[in-house]
């Protein structure tokens, strides 16, 4: 089992939700608001005047659990999506040692 974490600009959130809902490899996902802080804000072409004034960029964190053999196809689908995710997001993949419900 793998865990994909994506950090995306809030302006592509709805398009990403629509894309993820259409992928049969994904049974569910979570979205959480986050703030992007750092010097890269100054060179970010997607920054709004409001973000420059407050000093951070509003972003969304997406958490997805997948079977190991589905990771590459999901990442490929996202890379080739019709909405503009390129240059507006980062991701990482980690192993899941345990999962369950309480």
N, C-alpha and C positions, 0 to 999 in steps of 0.2 A: 504494500500500500504506500502511496506517495501523497504528499501534501504540496500543492502549488499555491504560492502566495503571489498575488499581483498587486502592485500599487499603480493606480491609474488616475489621470486627471478626471475631475468630477464631470466635465463636459461630455465624456464618452460613456458615462455610467449606464444610461438607459440602453444604448446600442450594445454594450457588453452584456447586460442582462438578457436582452433578446437573443444574442448569439449563444450564450451559455445554456439558456432554456432549450435551444434547438439541438443541442448535442446529446446524443443518446448515451455517450460514455459518462455523462455527469448526472448523478442522481440528486444533487443539491449543492448549494454554495452559500456563503455568507458575505455580506457587504458591511463594512464599518467605515465611518468617516475618520480620516487622519489628516495631519498637517505636515506639509513638506517644508523643512527648514534647511538652510544651507546657502553657500555662496553660488550654487548653480542657479538659484532663483534669478540672479541678475542677468543670466544669459539665456533663460528659458523663453522661447518665442511664444509660448502659450499663456504667459503670465498676464493677468489683468491688472489694471491700475490699482484696484482695491487690494490685490495680493501684494503689490509692491509697497503700498502704504502700511499694511499691517505686518509685513515682513515674513509671510509664509504663504504657501499655495495650498488651497483646499484640495485634498485628494481622497480617494477611496481605496480601502484595502479589501481585496477579494481573497477568500480562502476556499479552496476546493480540494476534496479528498478524491483520489482516483486509484483504480487498480494500476499496478506498475506498467502493464502493457498498453494502457490508454494515454499515458502522458505525452508521448511524441505526437500522436495524432491530434490531441487537443491543442498542444502548442503550435503545431503546423496550421491548424484551422485559424487560430488567433492571429498568427503571423500574416495570413492571407485573407483576413477579414475585409469586408467592404467599407467599414468605418475606419477612421484614422487612429489606430492604436499605436502605430509606429512613431517613435519619438515622444510618446506621451505616457510611457509606462515602463516599469521594470518588473521582473519576476524572479523567483527562485523556487527550487524544488528540493524538498527534504523527505527523508524516510520517516515513516510512521511506525514506531515500535509497538504501540498498542492503540486500540480504539474500542469504544463501547458506549454504553448508556448507563446512567445512574438513575 
